[in-house]
Amino acid sequence: MLTKDQIFEIKDQQIELVDIPEWGGQVYVRGMSGSERDSFEASVIELRGSTQKVNLQNVRAKLVSLTACDEEGNRLFSDSDVVELGKKSATALQRIFDVAQKLSGFSKEDISLLEKN
């Protein structure tokens, strides 16, 4: 049985190297922490009175900014880079987005739920 201290010491975020031919190189992508995923999901859901609406504006750039990293898992981009990052190739962003979703534990049901809301 794991102890609390053992759990806290585990380095459990996966990192994957992804080829981005549109950019002529590779980018490391990491899975999000639980709190990062919660923040990401909260950033795409807008509350308007008693209704929820999904805001997909720059959703790929938002996820890429949270998950593109160096070899040690340190973010390459900050939240303030999202608008500029959103101007990059949609194909390149989608490559990173797909890997980030996989490494962060997003299921097809999670995506469908966000889209329905």
C-alpha positions in Angstrom: 0.0 0.0 0.0 1.4 3.4 -1.0 1.8 6.1 1.6 0.9 9.7 1.1 4.7 10.7 1.0 5.4 8.0 -1.6 2.5 9.3 -3.8 3.7 12.9 -3.5 7.3 11.8 -4.5 6.2 10.0 -7.7 7.0 11.8 -10.9 3.9 10.7 -12.9 3.6 13.2 -15.7 4.4 11.6 -19.0 6.5 13.4 -21.7 6.5 12.5 -25.3 8.6 13.9 -28.2 6.4 14.8 -31.2 7.5 15.5 -34.7 6.2 18.8 -36.1 7.1 18.9 -39.8 5.4 22.2 -40.3 7.9 23.7 -37.9 10.9 21.7 -39.1 11.6 20.0 -35.8 10.3 18.3 -32.7 8.5 19.5 -29.5 8.2 17.8 -26.2 4.6 17.5 -24.9 3.7 16.6 -21.4 0.5 15.5 -19.7 -1.2 18.1 -17.5 -1.5 17.9 -13.7 -5.0 17.6 -12.2 -5.1 21.3 -11.3 -3.9 22.3 -14.8 -6.6 20.2 -16.5 -9.2 21.7 -14.2 -8.1 25.2 -15.1 -8.0 24.3 -18.8 -11.6 23.0 -18.7 -12.7 26.0 -16.7 -11.2 28.3 -19.3 -13.3 26.8 -22.1 -16.6 26.8 -20.2 -18.4 30.1 -19.9 -21.3 30.5 -17.4 -24.0 32.8 -18.6 -26.7 33.0 -15.9 -27.8 29.4 -15.4 -26.5 28.2 -18.8 -23.1 26.9 -19.8 -21.5 27.5 -23.1 -18.2 26.1 -24.5 -15.8 28.7 -25.7 -13.5 27.0 -28.2 -11.7 30.2 -29.2 -8.0 29.4 -29.2 -8.6 26.1 -27.5 -5.7 24.4 -29.3 -3.3 27.2 -28.5 -4.5 27.1 -24.8 -3.7 23.4 -24.5 -0.5 23.7 -26.4 0.7 26.5 -24.1 0.1 24.3 -21.1 1.7 21.1 -22.5 4.6 22.0 -24.8 7.7 21.7 -22.7 11.4 21.1 -22.5 13.0 17.8 -21.6 12.4 18.3 -17.9 8.7 19.2 -18.4 9.0 22.9 -18.0 6.5 24.9 -20.1 7.8 26.6 -23.2 4.9 29.0 -23.4 3.1 31.1 -20.8 -0.6 32.0 -20.7 0.2 35.3 -22.3 1.5 33.5 -25.4 -1.8 31.9 -26.3 -3.0 34.6 -28.8 0.4 34.5 -30.7 0.5 30.8 -30.6 -3.0 30.6 -32.0 -1.6 32.2 -35.2 0.6 29.2 -35.9 -0.3 26.3 -38.3 -3.6 24.6 -37.3 -2.0 21.3 -38.4 1.0 21.7 -36.1 -1.2 22.8 -33.2 -3.5 19.8 -33.8 -0.5 17.4 -33.7 0.5 18.7 -30.2 -3.2 19.0 -29.1 -3.8 15.3 -29.9 -0.8 14.1 -27.9 -1.6 16.4 -25.0 -5.1 15.1 -24.8 -3.8 11.5 -24.8 -1.2 12.2 -22.1 -3.7 14.2 -20.0 -6.2 11.4 -19.9 -8.9 13.0 -22.0 -11.3 10.5 -23.4 -13.7 10.9 -26.3 -16.5 11.1 -23.8 -14.7 14.0 -22.0 -14.5 15.9 -25.3 -18.1 15.1 -26.2 -19.2 16.3 -22.8 -17.4 19.6 -23.2 -18.9 20.1 -26.7 -22.4 19.3 -25.4 -22.1 21.8 -22.6 
